[in-house]
Amino acid sequence: MARREACRICGGRQLSRFLDLGFSPLANRFLREDQLDEAEPRFRLDVFMCTDCSLVQLLEVVDPEILFRDYIYVSGTSETMRAHFAAFAESVATRFAFRQNELVLEVASNDGTFLSTFEGRGLRLLGVEPAVNIAEIARRRGIDTVNEFFGARLGHRVRQEYGAAACVLATNVFAHVDDLDGFVRGVHGVLGPEGIFIFENSYVRDMLDRLEFDSVYHEHLSYFSVTALSALFERHGMEIFDVEHQSVHGGSLRVFVKRRGAGHPVTQAPARFRDEERRSGLREVATYEAFAARVHDLRTRLLTLLKRLRREGKRVVAYGSSAKGNTLLNFMGIGPDLVTYLVDKSPLKQGTFSPGMHLPVLPVEHLMEDRPDYALVLAWNFIDEIVRQQHRYVEGGGHFIVPIPTPRIVPA
């Protein structure tokens, strides 16, 4: 574990801590049964805001070799994400009209779900994925994948071996990077003169507005605004030329970046986002302190609900062993006394135990076999998909508890 002393975008040292989530286990470090008696590593989970450039960030940095070399999250398990990626690819391919045989590179390409949506368009596709097990899944589905971490050196090597990229893609990975300068140098180095970098990540304004504190875990080192991102890319001779807001993952930014001077026209969106961020208080520490107070109030309200249901003799389980769910469980102390087990669709998680709280993870089918009264939805960002898939559970009298932004029961 290393600790930063300066902002990872601007280097400033005016860093204000506003949220303390205590000592937390690694959110994707699920345990085998024979590991339950071992000492489980926990690390501080504090969130800071840089008062110079407004970047929201963690200062405690866990070695990425520990976090990502053997990974348990695969993007292809969610039908919501598969549909999102297909629409994303269609939008990008239509808007930018890549020429035949141009290179599209995805950083942190996971199991190849997103890249596979570009197949059949006459493009060369290349993934970069550091997790050994996940990279192998992508290769088995026919996606050429480099099993390494991306940075300045790899960007240069990819350009030498594959040629310049017309497009570099990154979804929900930019926030995982401690060395943002090295990452951007890698992107700059691999892009052709008119190449574009398009990435998606959760949006700090949505995190604040919707009380999405559970998006905080050790993999997520940065929580971006357009204001902070603009400063980063400007320093590297690049500029944001468009921004779109996406509903996925509780609210995300899709950011379009080019080399400064490249031909893509700059839309009004980047300036509009920066102005809205200024007016909504994203540069003020008080905004984040108010958010933290609401987080603690949410903990009180959700625990009160779960304890009441337990007193009434209701059986409660949890749905979706997501990383964000493990932040919520550990911060609120929700363990086997309140929630009996977890169900999840991923075969990689089934048969394991959740980090910290040690809840057993069972297949989703167990929900219908057992028919508990309530299921606490930890993957609440997929609530519509979950309710649709589990309509028989609901029709049989089951209820879902959606914890964020305020606890509610579905159906009411």
Sine and cosine of phi, psi and omega as CSV:
sin_phi,cos_phi,sin_psi,cos_psi,sin_omega,cos_omega
0.00,0.00,0.82,-0.58,0.09,-1.00
-0.93,-0.36,0.35,-0.94,0.01,-1.00
-0.77,-0.64,0.80,-0.61,0.07,-1.00
-0.98,0.21,0.51,-0.86,0.08,-1.00
-0.92,-0.39,-0.08,1.00,-0.05,-1.00
-0.64,-0.77,0.40,-0.92,0.00,-1.00
-0.86,0.51,0.67,-0.74,-0.05,-1.00
-0.98,0.18,-0.10,0.99,0.12,-0.99
-0.98,-0.21,-0.81,0.59,-0.15,-0.99
-0.97,-0.25,-0.19,0.98,-0.02,-1.00
0.99,0.17,0.04,1.00,0.00,-1.00
-0.93,0.37,0.40,-0.92,-0.03,-1.00
-0.92,-0.40,0.14,0.99,0.06,-1.00
-1.00,0.04,0.99,0.16,-0.11,-0.99
-0.92,-0.39,0.87,-0.49,-0.09,-1.00
-0.96,-0.29,0.88,-0.47,0.05,-1.00
-0.97,0.22,0.77,-0.64,0.00,-1.00
-0.82,-0.57,-0.26,0.96,-0.01,-1.00
-0.66,-0.75,0.80,-0.59,0.00,-1.00
-0.89,-0.45,0.94,-0.34,0.02,-1.00
-0.98,-0.18,0.23,0.97,0.10,-0.99
0.98,0.20,-0.32,-0.95,0.07,-1.00
-1.00,-0.04,0.83,-0.56,-0.12,-0.99
-0.79,-0.62,0.56,-0.83,0.11,-0.99
-0.95,0.30,0.23,-0.97,0.07,-1.00
-0.92,0.38,0.78,-0.63,-0.24,-0.97
-0.93,0.37,-0.37,0.93,0.01,-1.00
-0.93,-0.37,0.28,0.96,0.02,-1.00
-1.00,-0.08,0.98,0.22,0.04,-1.00
-0.96,0.26,0.50,-0.87,-0.17,-0.99
-0.94,-0.35,0.56,-0.83,0.22,-0.98
-0.99,0.16,0.30,-0.95,-0.04,-1.00
-0.87,0.49,-0.57,0.82,-0.03,-1.00
-0.97,0.24,-0.05,1.00,0.04,-1.00
-0.98,-0.18,-0.09,1.00,-0.14,-0.99
-0.90,0.43,-0.48,0.88,-0.01,-1.00
-1.00,0.00,-0.06,1.00,0.01,-1.00
-0.99,0.15,0.42,-0.91,0.08,-1.00
-0.91,0.41,0.80,-0.60,-0.05,-1.00
-0.99,-0.13,0.84,-0.54,-0.02,-1.00
-0.90,0.43,0.71,-0.71,0.07,-1.00
-0.79,-0.62,0.52,-0.86,-0.06,-1.00
-0.69,-0.72,0.48,-0.88,0.02,-1.00
-0.87,0.49,0.60,-0.80,0.02,-1.00
-0.78,-0.63,0.98,0.18,0.02,-1.00
-0.93,-0.36,0.57,-0.82,-0.04,-1.00
-0.89,-0.46,0.71,-0.70,-0.07,-1.00
-0.85,-0.53,0.42,-0.91,0.11,-0.99
-0.84,-0.54,0.78,-0.63,0.05,-1.00
-0.99,0.16,0.87,-0.49,-0.05,-1.00
-0.98,0.22,-0.13,0.99,0.05,-1.00
-1.00,0.09,-0.78,0.63,-0.06,-1.00
-0.91,-0.41,-0.11,0.99,0.07,-1.00
0.99,0.15,0.12,0.99,0.03,-1.00
-0.91,0.41,0.74,-0.67,0.12,-0.99
-1.00,-0.08,0.73,-0.69,-0.20,-0.98
-0.34,-0.94,0.31,-0.95,0.21,-0.98
-1.00,-0.09,0.55,-0.84,0.07,-1.00
-0.98,-0.20,-0.42,0.91,0.06,-1.00
-0.98,0.19,0.82,-0.57,-0.10,-1.00
-0.87,-0.50,0.91,-0.41,0.07,-1.00
-0.99,0.12,0.64,-0.77,0.00,-1.00
-0.80,0.60,0.84,-0.54,0.00,-1.00
-0.88,0.48,-0.40,0.92,0.09,-1.00
-0.88,0.48,-0.57,0.82,0.04,-1.00
-0.96,0.28,-0.65,0.76,-0.11,-0.99
-0.96,0.26,-0.63,0.78,-0.30,-0.95
-0.85,-0.53,-0.21,0.98,-0.07,-1.00
-0.92,0.39,-0.59,0.80,0.08,-1.00
-0.84,-0.55,0.98,-0.20,-0.23,-0.97
-0.93,-0.37,0.42,-0.91,-0.11,-0.99
-0.88,-0.47,-0.11,0.99,0.01,-1.00
-1.00,-0.06,0.77,-0.63,0.12,-0.99
-0.83,-0.56,0.73,-0.69,-0.13,-0.99
-0.97,0.26,-0.33,0.95,-0.10,-1.00
-0.98,0.20,-0.06,1.00,-0.06,-1.00
-0.98,0.19,-0.30,0.96,-0.05,-1.00
-0.98,-0.22,0.82,-0.57,0.05,-1.00
-0.92,0.38,-0.49,0.87,0.07,-1.00
-0.88,0.47,-0.71,0.70,-0.01,-1.00
-0.95,0.33,-0.59,0.81,0.04,-1.00
-0.89,0.46,-0.68,0.73,0.03,-1.00
-0.92,0.39,-0.63,0.77,0.02,-1.00
-0.89,0.46,-0.71,0.71,-0.01,-1.00
-0.91,0.42,-0.64,0.77,0.01,-1.00
-0.89,0.46,-0.69,0.73,0.02,-1.00
-0.92,0.38,-0.62,0.79,0.04,-1.00
-0.86,0.50,-0.76,0.65,-0.03,-1.00
-0.88,0.47,-0.68,0.73,0.00,-1.00
-0.89,0.46,-0.67,0.74,0.00,-1.00
-0.89,0.46,-0.72,0.69,-0.04,-1.00
-0.92,0.39,-0.73,0.69,-0.03,-1.00
-0.89,0.45,-0.61,0.79,0.00,-1.00
-0.94,0.33,-0.70,0.71,-0.07,-1.00
-0.92,0.38,-0.66,0.75,-0.16,-0.99
-0.97,-0.24,-0.15,0.99,0.15,-0.99
0.71,0.71,0.86,0.50,0.01,-1.00
-0.86,0.51,0.56,-0.83,0.01,-1.00
-0.99,0.16,0.35,-0.94,0.02,-1.00
-0.81,0.58,0.69,-0.72,0.11,-0.99
0.96,0.29,0.14,0.99,0.11,-0.99
-0.95,0.32,0.40,-0.92,-0.08,-1.00
-1.00,-0.07,0.79,-0.61,0.16,-0.99
-0.92,-0.39,0.86,-0.51,-0.07,-1.00
-0.92,-0.39,0.77,-0.64,0.11,-0.99
-0.92,-0.39,0.78,-0.62,0.05,-1.00
-1.00,-0.04,0.71,-0.70,-0.11,-0.99
0.85,0.53,0.86,0.51,-0.15,-0.99
-0.98,0.19,-0.04,1.00,0.09,-1.00
0.80,0.60,-0.75,-0.66,-0.09,-1.00
-1.00,0.05,0.16,0.99,0.04,-1.00
1.00,0.06,0.13,0.99,-0.05,-1.00
-0.86,0.52,-0.73,0.69,-0.04,-1.00
-0.94,0.35,-0.76,0.65,-0.02,-1.00
-0.85,0.52,-0.57,0.82,-0.04,-1.00
-0.90,0.44,-0.38,0.93,0.02,-1.00
-0.96,0.28,-0.19,0.98,0.08,-1.00
-1.00,-0.05,-0.07,1.00,-0.01,-1.00
-0.91,0.43,0.50,-0.86,0.01,-1.00
0.99,0.12,0.12,0.99,-0.02,-1.00
-0.95,-0.30,0.13,0.99,0.04,-1.00
0.97,0.25,0.38,0.93,-0.03,-1.00
-0.96,-0.27,0.43,-0.90,0.19,-0.98
-1.00,0.05,0.75,-0.66,-0.09,-1.00
-0.88,-0.47,0.70,-0.71,0.01,-1.00
-0.61,-0.79,0.75,-0.66,0.08,-1.00
-0.96,-0.29,0.48,-0.88,0.16,-0.99
-0.83,-0.55,0.88,-0.47,-0.10,-1.00
-0.62,-0.78,0.88,-0.48,-0.07,-1.00
-0.97,0.23,-0.39,0.92,-0.05,-1.00
-0.97,0.25,0.86,-0.51,-0.07,-1.00
-0.87,0.50,-0.73,0.68,-0.07,-1.00
-0.93,0.38,-0.61,0.79,-0.03,-1.00
-0.97,0.26,-0.61,0.79,0.05,-1.00
-0.87,0.50,-0.60,0.80,0.00,-1.00
-0.92,0.39,-0.59,0.80,0.07,-1.00
-0.88,0.48,-0.69,0.73,0.00,-1.00
-0.90,0.44,-0.68,0.74,-0.01,-1.00
-0.89,0.45,-0.62,0.79,0.00,-1.00
-0.90,0.43,-0.42,0.91,0.04,-1.00
-1.00,-0.05,0.16,0.99,0.13,-0.99
1.00,-0.03,0.23,0.97,0.01,-1.00
-1.00,-0.09,0.89,-0.45,0.07,-1.00
-0.88,0.48,0.85,-0.52,-0.16,-0.99
-0.69,-0.72,0.78,-0.63,0.10,-1.00
-1.00,-0.04,0.84,-0.54,-0.10,-1.00
-1.00,-0.04,0.96,0.29,0.00,-1.00
-0.50,-0.87,0.25,-0.97,0.17,-0.99
-0.98,0.19,0.58,-0.82,-0.01,-1.00
-1.00,-0.01,0.64,-0.77,0.08,-1.00
-0.19,-0.98,-0.22,-0.98,-0.08,-1.00
-0.86,0.51,-0.69,0.72,-0.06,-1.00
-0.92,0.40,-0.70,0.71,-0.02,-1.00
-0.93,0.36,-0.60,0.80,0.06,-1.00
-0.84,0.54,-0.69,0.73,0.02,-1.00
-0.90,0.43,-0.67,0.74,-0.04,-1.00
-0.92,0.39,-0.65,0.76,0.02,-1.00
-0.87,0.49,-0.67,0.75,0.01,-1.00
-0.89,0.45,-0.63,0.78,0.01,-1.00
-0.91,0.41,-0.64,0.76,-0.12,-0.99
-1.00,0.04,-0.52,0.85,-0.11,-0.99
-0.89,-0.45,-0.22,0.98,-0.08,-1.00
1.00,-0.05,0.10,-0.99,-0.03,-1.00
-0.94,0.35,0.56,-0.83,0.00,-1.00
-1.00,-0.01,0.67,-0.74,0.14,-0.99
-0.97,0.23,-0.46,0.89,-0.05,-1.00
-0.46,-0.89,0.74,-0.67,0.17,-0.99
-0.92,-0.38,0.78,-0.62,-0.02,-1.00
-0.91,-0.41,0.54,-0.84,0.10,-1.00
-0.44,-0.90,0.88,-0.48,0.03,-1.00
-0.89,-0.45,0.84,-0.54,0.08,-1.00
0.82,0.57,0.68,0.73,0.07,-1.00
-0.73,-0.68,-0.49,0.87,-0.08,-1.00
-0.84,0.55,-0.57,0.82,0.02,-1.00
-0.94,0.35,-0.25,0.97,-0.02,-1.00
-0.99,0.12,-0.15,0.99,-0.21,-0.98
-1.00,-0.06,0.81,-0.59,0.07,-1.00
-0.98,0.18,-0.73,0.68,-0.01,-1.00
-1.00,0.02,0.98,0.20,-0.01,-1.00
-0.90,0.43,-0.59,0.81,0.02,-1.00
-0.88,0.47,-0.70,0.72,0.01,-1.00
-0.90,0.44,-0.63,0.78,0.02,-1.00
-0.89,0.45,-0.74,0.67,-0.03,-1.00
-0.91,0.41,-0.60,0.80,0.08,-1.00
-0.88,0.48,-0.61,0.79,0.05,-1.00
-0.90,0.44,-0.68,0.73,0.04,-1.00
-0.90,0.44,-0.74,0.67,0.00,-1.00
-0.85,0.53,-0.63,0.77,-0.06,-1.00
-0.95,0.32,-0.53,0.85,-0.07,-1.00
-1.00,0.00,-0.34,0.94,-0.03,-1.00
-0.96,0.27,0.61,-0.79,0.19,-0.98
-0.95,0.31,0.14,-0.99,-0.06,-1.00
-0.81,0.58,-0.60,0.80,0.02,-1.00
-0.96,-0.30,0.25,0.97,-0.01,-1.00
-0.93,0.36,0.37,-0.93,-0.05,-1.00
-0.78,-0.63,0.54,-0.84,0.10,-0.99
-0.93,-0.37,0.85,-0.52,0.00,-1.00
-0.84,-0.54,0.82,-0.57,0.02,-1.00
-0.66,-0.75,0.44,-0.90,0.09,-1.00
-0.86,-0.51,0.63,-0.77,0.13,-0.99
-0.43,-0.90,0.35,-0.93,0.05,-1.00
-0.86,0.51,0.47,-0.88,-0.11,-0.99
-0.96,-0.28,0.79,-0.61,-0.07,-1.00
-0.88,0.47,-0.52,0.86,0.02,-1.00
-0.91,0.41,-0.64,0.77,0.08,-1.00
-0.91,0.42,-0.64,0.77,0.03,-1.00
-0.84,0.55,-0.69,0.73,0.00,-1.00
-0.95,0.32,-0.76,0.66,-0.09,-1.00
-0.90,0.44,-0.60,0.80,-0.12,-0.99
-0.97,-0.24,0.13,0.99,0.07,-1.00
0.87,0.49,0.66,0.75,-0.09,-1.00
-1.00,0.05,0.82,0.57,-0.02,-1.00
-0.89,0.45,-0.39,0.92,-0.06,-1.00
-0.96,0.29,-0.10,0.99,0.13,-0.99
-0.97,0.25,-0.08,1.00,0.03,-1.00
-1.00,0.04,0.91,-0.42,0.21,-0.98
-0.41,-0.91,0.13,-0.99,-0.25,-0.97
-0.90,0.44,-0.39,0.92,0.07,-1.00
-0.94,0.33,-0.53,0.85,-0.06,-1.00
-1.00,0.00,1.00,-0.10,-0.08,-1.00
-1.00,0.09,-0.43,0.90,-0.06,-1.00
-0.74,-0.67,0.51,-0.86,0.00,-1.00
-0.77,-0.63,0.97,-0.24,-0.34,-0.94
-1.00,0.00,0.55,-0.84,0.29,-0.96
-0.90,-0.44,0.30,-0.95,0.07,-1.00
-0.91,0.41,-0.54,0.84,0.03,-1.00
-0.85,0.52,-0.77,0.64,-0.02,-1.00
-0.92,0.38,-0.67,0.75,-0.02,-1.00
-0.90,0.44,-0.61,0.79,0.00,-1.00
-0.86,0.52,-0.68,0.73,0.01,-1.00
-0.89,0.45,-0.63,0.78,0.00,-1.00
-0.89,0.45,-0.78,0.62,-0.10,-0.99
-0.95,0.32,-0.56,0.83,0.03,-1.00
-0.87,0.50,-0.59,0.81,-0.01,-1.00
-0.92,0.38,-0.32,0.95,-0.05,-1.00
-0.94,-0.35,0.35,0.94,0.04,-1.00
0.94,0.34,0.49,0.87,0.01,-1.00
-0.78,-0.63,0.24,-0.97,0.05,-1.00
-0.52,-0.86,0.51,-0.86,0.08,-1.00
-0.98,0.20,0.84,-0.55,0.00,-1.00
-0.95,-0.31,-0.14,0.99,0.11,-0.99
-0.30,-0.95,0.43,-0.90,0.06,-1.00
-0.62,-0.79,0.71,-0.71,0.10,-1.00
-0.81,-0.59,0.62,-0.79,0.10,-1.00
-1.00,-0.03,0.73,-0.68,0.01,-1.00
-0.87,-0.49,0.54,-0.84,-0.03,-1.00
-0.99,0.15,-0.27,0.96,-0.11,-0.99
-0.87,0.49,0.54,-0.84,0.02,-1.00
0.85,0.53,0.58,0.82,0.05,-1.00
0.98,0.21,0.20,0.98,0.02,-1.00
0.88,-0.48,0.92,-0.40,-0.06,-1.00
-0.72,-0.69,0.32,-0.95,0.15,-0.99
-0.98,-0.21,0.69,-0.72,0.24,-0.97
-0.95,-0.32,0.90,-0.44,-0.16,-0.99
-0.91,-0.42,0.73,-0.68,-0.03,-1.00
-0.93,-0.37,0.82,-0.57,-0.11,-0.99
-0.79,-0.61,0.60,-0.80,0.04,-1.00
-0.71,-0.70,0.21,-0.98,0.20,-0.98
-0.92,0.39,0.61,-0.79,0.04,-1.00
-0.87,0.49,0.77,-0.63,-0.01,-1.00
1.00,-0.09,-0.17,0.99,0.06,-1.00
-0.92,0.39,0.27,-0.96,-0.22,-0.98
-0.97,0.23,-0.21,0.98,-0.06,-1.00
-0.92,0.39,0.84,-0.55,-0.03,-1.00
-0.92,0.40,0.59,-0.81,0.04,-1.00
-0.99,0.11,0.84,-0.55,0.02,-1.00
-0.98,0.18,0.07,-1.00,0.04,-1.00
-0.98,0.21,-0.20,0.98,-0.14,-0.99
-0.88,0.48,-0.73,0.69,-0.04,-1.00
-0.85,0.53,-0.71,0.71,0.01,-1.00
-0.91,0.42,-0.61,0.79,0.01,-1.00
-0.90,0.43,-0.69,0.72,0.03,-1.00
-0.88,0.47,-0.70,0.71,-0.01,-1.00
-0.88,0.47,-0.64,0.77,0.02,-1.00
-0.91,0.40,-0.68,0.73,0.02,-1.00
-0.91,0.43,-0.59,0.81,0.03,-1.00
-0.91,0.41,-0.66,0.75,0.04,-1.00
-0.89,0.46,-0.71,0.71,-0.06,-1.00
-0.95,0.32,-0.42,0.91,-0.01,-1.00
-1.00,-0.01,0.05,1.00,0.12,-0.99
1.00,0.05,0.33,0.94,-0.04,-1.00
-0.95,0.30,-0.12,0.99,0.07,-1.00
-0.97,-0.22,0.12,0.99,-0.08,-1.00
-0.92,-0.40,0.77,-0.64,-0.02,-1.00
-0.87,0.50,-0.57,0.82,-0.03,-1.00
-0.86,0.51,-0.54,0.84,0.02,-1.00
-0.88,0.48,-0.65,0.76,-0.04,-1.00
-0.98,0.22,-0.56,0.83,0.07,-1.00
-0.91,0.42,-0.61,0.79,0.07,-1.00
-0.90,0.43,-0.62,0.78,0.07,-1.00
-0.86,0.51,-0.72,0.69,-0.01,-1.00
-0.87,0.49,-0.64,0.77,0.03,-1.00
-0.89,0.46,-0.63,0.78,0.03,-1.00
-0.92,0.40,-0.56,0.83,0.04,-1.00
-0.88,0.47,-0.70,0.72,0.00,-1.00
-0.92,0.38,-0.57,0.82,0.08,-1.00
-0.91,0.41,-0.64,0.77,0.04,-1.00
-0.88,0.48,-0.65,0.76,0.02,-1.00
-0.86,0.52,-0.70,0.72,0.02,-1.00
-0.87,0.48,-0.70,0.72,-0.07,-1.00
-0.93,0.36,-0.67,0.75,-0.02,-1.00
-0.94,0.33,-0.66,0.75,0.04,-1.00
-0.89,0.45,-0.62,0.79,0.05,-1.00
-0.87,0.49,-0.69,0.72,0.01,-1.00
-0.90,0.44,-0.74,0.67,-0.05,-1.00
-0.91,0.42,-0.62,0.79,0.01,-1.00
-0.94,0.35,-0.58,0.82,0.05,-1.00
-0.91,0.42,-0.69,0.72,0.02,-1.00
-0.89,0.46,-0.64,0.77,0.03,-1.00
-0.90,0.44,-0.68,0.73,0.03,-1.00
-0.88,0.48,-0.55,0.83,0.00,-1.00
-0.98,0.19,0.00,1.00,0.04,-1.00
0.99,0.12,0.25,0.97,0.00,-1.00
-0.99,0.16,0.55,-0.84,0.06,-1.00
-0.99,-0.15,0.78,-0.62,-0.05,-1.00
-0.84,-0.55,0.73,-0.68,0.12,-0.99
-0.84,-0.54,-0.09,-1.00,0.04,-1.00
-0.79,-0.62,0.53,-0.85,-0.06,-1.00
-0.88,-0.47,0.85,-0.53,0.07,-1.00
1.00,-0.04,0.98,-0.21,-0.02,-1.00
-1.00,0.03,0.86,0.51,-0.03,-1.00
-0.98,0.20,0.34,-0.94,0.07,-1.00
-0.87,0.49,-0.69,0.73,0.01,-1.00
-0.88,0.47,-0.57,0.82,0.04,-1.00
-0.89,0.45,-0.59,0.81,0.01,-1.00
-0.94,0.33,-0.53,0.85,0.15,-0.99
-0.87,0.49,-0.72,0.69,-0.02,-1.00
-0.90,0.45,-0.74,0.67,-0.03,-1.00
-0.86,0.51,-0.71,0.71,-0.08,-1.00
-0.97,0.26,-0.62,0.78,0.04,-1.00
-0.91,0.42,-0.63,0.78,-0.06,-1.00
-1.00,-0.01,-0.14,0.99,-0.01,-1.00
0.93,0.36,0.60,0.80,0.00,-1.00
-1.00,-0.02,0.96,-0.27,-0.05,-1.00
-0.85,-0.53,-0.34,-0.94,-0.08,-1.00
-0.88,0.47,-0.31,0.95,0.04,-1.00
-0.95,0.32,-0.37,0.93,-0.01,-1.00
-0.91,-0.41,-0.52,0.85,-0.05,-1.00
-0.75,-0.66,0.82,-0.57,-0.17,-0.99
-0.97,0.24,-0.68,0.73,-0.05,-1.00
-0.33,-0.94,0.13,-0.99,0.09,-1.00
-0.93,-0.37,0.50,-0.87,0.22,-0.98
-0.86,-0.50,0.54,-0.84,-0.02,-1.00
-0.43,-0.90,0.48,-0.87,-0.04,-1.00
-0.99,0.15,-0.33,0.94,-0.12,-0.99
-0.98,0.19,0.86,-0.51,0.07,-1.00
-0.87,0.49,-0.43,0.90,0.00,-1.00
-0.93,0.36,-0.39,0.92,-0.02,-1.00
-0.99,-0.16,-0.46,0.89,-0.02,-1.00
-0.88,0.48,0.71,-0.71,-0.03,-1.00
1.00,0.01,0.00,1.00,0.05,-1.00
-0.97,-0.24,-0.09,-1.00,0.03,-1.00
-0.79,-0.61,0.59,-0.81,-0.09,-1.00
-0.94,0.35,0.52,-0.86,0.02,-1.00
-0.87,0.49,0.70,-0.71,0.12,-0.99
0.99,0.15,-0.89,0.46,-0.06,-1.00
-1.00,0.07,-0.29,0.96,0.10,-0.99
0.85,0.52,0.64,0.77,0.10,-1.00
-0.98,0.19,0.72,-0.69,0.04,-1.00
-0.92,0.38,0.64,-0.77,0.00,-1.00
-0.97,-0.23,0.87,-0.49,-0.06,-1.00
-0.91,-0.41,0.30,-0.95,0.07,-1.00
-0.89,0.45,0.45,-0.89,-0.01,-1.00
-0.85,0.52,-0.54,0.84,-0.03,-1.00
-0.85,0.52,-0.40,0.92,-0.02,-1.00
-0.91,0.42,-0.40,0.92,0.01,-1.00
-0.87,0.49,-0.70,0.72,0.01,-1.00
-0.97,0.26,-0.53,0.85,0.01,-1.00
-0.93,0.36,-0.61,0.79,-0.08,-1.00
-1.00,-0.06,-0.54,0.84,0.00,-1.00
0.78,0.63,0.87,0.49,0.11,-0.99
-0.92,0.39,0.27,-0.96,-0.03,-1.00
-0.94,0.33,-0.64,0.77,-0.08,-1.00
-0.68,-0.73,0.52,-0.86,0.13,-0.99
-0.79,-0.62,0.89,-0.46,0.05,-1.00
-0.97,0.24,0.89,-0.46,-0.11,-0.99
-1.00,0.05,0.97,-0.25,0.02,-1.00
-0.99,0.16,-0.53,0.85,0.10,-0.99
-1.00,0.00,0.83,0.55,-0.13,-0.99
-0.89,0.45,-0.36,0.93,0.03,-1.00
-0.93,0.36,-0.17,0.99,0.08,-1.00
-0.91,-0.42,0.45,0.89,-0.12,-0.99
-0.86,0.51,-0.66,0.75,-0.02,-1.00
-0.89,0.45,-0.69,0.73,0.05,-1.00
-0.89,0.46,-0.67,0.74,-0.03,-1.00
-0.90,0.43,-0.73,0.68,0.00,-1.00
-0.89,0.46,-0.64,0.77,0.02,-1.00
-0.90,0.43,-0.69,0.72,-0.03,-1.00
-0.95,0.32,-0.51,0.86,-0.09,-1.00
-0.95,-0.30,0.59,0.81,-0.05,-1.00
-0.90,0.44,-0.50,0.87,0.03,-1.00
-0.92,0.39,-0.58,0.81,0.07,-1.00
-0.89,0.45,-0.69,0.72,0.01,-1.00
-0.92,0.38,-0.70,0.71,0.00,-1.00
-0.89,0.46,-0.44,0.90,0.03,-1.00
-1.00,0.07,0.11,0.99,0.06,-1.00
0.97,-0.24,0.02,1.00,0.02,-1.00
-0.97,0.23,0.42,-0.91,0.00,-1.00
-0.76,-0.65,0.52,-0.86,0.12,-0.99
-0.96,-0.27,0.61,-0.79,0.12,-0.99
-0.96,-0.29,0.89,-0.46,0.06,-1.00
-0.99,-0.13,0.90,-0.44,-0.19,-0.98
-0.99,0.15,-0.39,0.92,-0.19,-0.98
-0.79,-0.61,0.65,-0.76,0.09,1.00
-0.99,0.12,-0.28,0.96,0.12,-0.99
-0.62,-0.78,0.64,-0.76,-0.08,-1.00
-0.85,0.52,0.79,-0.62,0.06,-1.00
-0.63,-0.78,0.44,-0.90,-0.05,-1.00
-0.95,-0.31,0.73,-0.69,-0.03,-1.00
-0.82,-0.57,0.82,-0.57,-0.15,0.99
-0.94,0.33,0.42,-0.91,-0.07,-1.00
-0.90,0.43,0.00,0.00,0.00,0.00
